[in-house]
Amino acid sequence: ADELLFEEVRIGKESIVEATIVGNEVIVEREAEVEKIIGSKVVVEREAEVEYIEGEEVTIGREAEVMEVKYTKELKADPSAYIGKSEKISTLSRELPRRGQI
């Protein structure tokens, strides 16, 4: 899959992204669908769907669906969110873009 690099990115509501998004701050707005995210701060808003997330701090909103989450620092999820599986890991699988590098 294609890899898209961002400093900060907001996936608009009801968007569909069939790619890997890499960024320091990634926000998936409500009812959007994303294949894969690797980021420092990842926020999944309500009713959004993500296949795979790898992040330092991950927040998952109401009725959002995430098949797999790996996180290094913190995972916060609304009780109504669906998470297929979650795992705390020591480091992300790739380096994130540094500020000013993109």
C-alpha positions as CSV (number, residue, x, y, z in Angstrom):
1,A,0.0,0.0,0.0
2,D,1.0,3.6,-0.5
3,E,2.5,5.5,2.4
4,L,1.5,9.1,3.0
5,L,3.7,11.2,5.3
6,F,2.3,14.1,7.3
7,E,3.3,16.4,10.2
8,E,-0.4,16.7,11.1
9,V,-3.3,15.3,9.2
10,R,-7.0,15.2,9.6
11,I,-9.0,12.7,7.6
12,G,-12.3,14.4,6.9
13,K,-15.6,12.8,8.0
14,E,-16.9,10.0,5.8
15,S,-13.6,9.9,3.8
16,I,-12.0,6.5,2.8
17,V,-8.3,6.2,2.7
18,E,-6.8,2.9,1.4
19,A,-3.2,3.6,2.3
20,T,-0.8,3.9,5.3
21,I,-0.8,7.3,6.9
22,V,2.3,8.2,8.9
23,G,2.3,11.4,10.9
24,N,3.0,13.0,14.3
25,E,-0.7,13.8,14.8
26,V,-3.4,11.9,13.0
27,I,-7.1,12.6,13.5
28,V,-9.7,10.4,11.8
29,E,-13.0,12.3,11.8
30,R,-16.3,10.6,12.3
31,E,-17.4,7.8,10.0
32,A,-14.2,8.0,8.0
33,E,-12.4,4.7,7.1
34,V,-8.6,4.3,7.1
35,E,-6.5,1.2,6.3
36,K,-3.4,1.8,8.5
37,I,-2.0,4.6,10.7
38,I,1.4,4.9,12.3
39,G,1.6,8.0,14.4
40,S,2.6,9.7,17.7
41,K,-0.8,11.0,18.6
42,V,-3.7,9.2,17.0
43,V,-7.4,10.2,17.5
44,V,-10.2,8.1,16.0
45,E,-13.5,10.0,16.3
46,R,-16.9,8.4,16.7
47,E,-18.1,5.7,14.3
48,A,-14.8,5.9,12.3
49,E,-13.2,2.6,11.2
50,V,-9.5,1.8,11.1
51,E,-7.9,-1.6,10.3
52,Y,-4.6,-1.1,12.1
53,I,-3.1,1.6,14.3
54,E,0.4,1.9,15.7
55,G,0.8,4.9,18.0
56,E,2.3,6.4,21.1
57,E,-0.9,7.9,22.4
58,V,-4.1,6.5,20.9
59,T,-7.7,7.7,21.6
60,I,-10.7,5.9,20.2
61,G,-14.1,7.5,20.3
62,R,-17.7,6.3,20.7
63,E,-18.7,3.4,18.5
64,A,-15.5,3.6,16.5
65,E,-14.1,0.2,15.2
66,V,-10.4,-0.6,15.2
67,M,-9.3,-4.1,14.3
68,E,-5.9,-3.9,15.8
69,V,-4.1,-1.3,18.0
70,K,-0.4,-1.3,19.1
71,Y,0.6,1.5,21.4
72,T,3.8,2.6,23.3
73,K,2.4,5.0,25.9
74,E,-1.4,5.1,26.3
75,L,-4.6,3.8,24.9
76,K,-7.9,5.5,25.8
77,A,-11.1,4.1,24.3
78,D,-14.7,4.8,24.8
79,P,-16.6,1.9,26.4
80,S,-18.7,1.6,23.2
81,A,-15.8,1.4,20.9
82,Y,-14.9,-1.9,19.3
83,I,-11.2,-3.0,19.4
84,G,-10.3,-6.3,17.8
85,K,-7.0,-6.6,19.7
86,S,-4.7,-4.3,21.5
87,E,-1.1,-4.7,22.6
88,K,1.4,-2.4,24.4
89,I,4.7,-2.4,22.5
90,S,8.1,-0.8,23.3
91,T,8.8,1.1,20.1
92,L,7.0,1.9,16.9
93,S,7.9,-0.1,13.8
94,R,9.3,3.0,12.0
95,E,10.6,6.4,12.7
96,L,8.1,9.2,12.5
97,P,8.8,12.3,10.4
98,R,10.6,15.0,12.4
99,R,9.2,18.6,12.4
100,G,10.4,20.4,9.3
101,Q,11.5,17.3,7.5
102,I,8.5,17.0,5.2
